[in-house]
């Protein structure tokens, strides 16, 4: 089933709930577009997190779940996902995220270790719950940083803030 990973990990490193003022369909479209765009960007680590490594670039690779696999979120997969979304909004959307780091040392590029994350977005009535599992890696970008980046990207697509953290009980 597109958008759902049957073996999503039980060990969650970050869970946060947001209230939303837009319909799930529009929220999901915006989220898919934000992840797709991140796949083609190379921001500096300082744009995403408190930099632990100087002169470091970040390369994101998001893939959308389909049963026990993940499909890289390229143009074709983006269109397929948005077409499925037009028919019926998802209740759950799962993504795999590889974060690669590249450090510039003078003129040379030095590759560093990766981070592997799994993200689950659960959509309710006026609510979005995000679960993040860090599978392995250095955590140059923490689960908090990753959630903040994605929420900021979604909010930045609108004239007003559409995702707001809910108060903890």
N, C-alpha and C positions, 0 to 999 in steps of 0.2 A: 504494500500500500504506500503510495507516494506520500512523503512527509512524515512517516512514522517509522522509527527504528525499534524493532521488536526486542532488542537486547540493550536498551538504554540502561546505563549503570545505576545501581542503587545508591552508590556513594556520591552524594551531592556536596560540592564545596561552596556553592553559593545558591541561595534561593531568595528571590525577591518578588514581591507582588506590587503591581502598579494599577492604579485606576486609570481609565481611559474615557475620553469624551467622544470617540469616533467609533464607527461600526467596525466589527472584526474584519470584514472584507477589506476595507480601506487600510486598516492597520497592517494586515498581512501583506497587502500589495506593497505598502511602503517599506516594510521590513525586508521583503524579498529584494526590492530595488536597492536598499541600503547595503545588503550583504553582497549583491552582485557588483555594485560599485566598489566596495572595499576590495574585492578580488582583483581589481585593476589599479589600485593605488599602492604607493609605497611611502607611507608617512614616516617621519622620524619617530623614534621611540618616545621622545619627549611630548609628542602630540597625542599619545595614547595613554601613557603612564608616567609615573615618576621615574625618570631614566636611571637605571642601575648600570648602564653601559653607555659611555660617551660615543657620539658619532655613529649611532646605530639606526639602521633602517628596518622597517617591519614589512613583511610580505604576508598577507592573509590569503588563505585558500579555504573557502567555505564550500561545503557540499551538502546537498539536501538528502535526507534519508529516503530509502525505498526498501522496505522490508529489512533485510540484513545487510544492505549495502548503502553506500553514499555515492551520489552522482555530483561531480564537480559542477558548481553553479556558473556555467558559461551561458552564452546567449541562448542557445537551444534549450538548455534545461530551465532557464529563466522563463522563456516563453511557455514551455510545457507546464511549469508550476503555476504561472499566472492564468493559463487556460483552465487548469483544474480548479483553481480558486474562483474563477468566474462562475463555474457551475455550482459550487458549494464551498463556503468558507471551511477551513480546517478547524478542528477542535484542538489538535496538537500539531506542531511543526517541529521536527528534530533536524539538527544540523551538526555536522562535524566541522571542526575548525582546526586547521594547521596554521600555526604562526611561526614563520621563519624569521630569523634575525640575521642581518648582514652588517657587519661593522667595517667602517672605512679606516684603514691604517695607512695614512699618507695617500698614495695613489692605488693601493691594493685593497681589494675586497676580501674580508675574512668572514667566512661562514661560521655561524655559531649553532648551538643546539636548537632544536625545535620545541614548541609547546603543542600539545594535542589536547583539544577540548571537545566536549560534546555539550550541545545546548538544546534544551527543550523549552519551547514556548507553548503554554497552555492558555487557551482563550476562553474566557467566561463572559457573562453579561457585564459589560463595563469594566472588566478586569483582565489583566495579563499577568500570568505567573511565569517567571523565568527560573529554570534550574540549570546550573552549570556544573559539569564534572570535569576536573582536570585529570586527564588520563596519564600524561607523563610530560616531563620537560622541566625547564629551569624556572618557570613562572616570572620571566622578565615582565610579562603582562599578567597581572593577577586576575582571578575570576571577577573581582569587583571592578577592576579597570575595564575588562571586556564588556560587562553589563553596562557600565556607564557610557562606554563608547557607542554601543548599539542604541541605547536609549537616547543619547544626544543626537545621533544620526536620524533617528525616527522623528524626534521632536523638531529637529532642524528643517525637516521637510514641510512643516506647517507654520502658519503665521503665529500660532499660539501653542503653548506646551500641551501635548495631548497625552503624554504618559507622566503620571505623577506617583511617586512612591506612596504606598498606603502606610498608615501608622501601625506599628507593631502592637500586638495585644499584650 
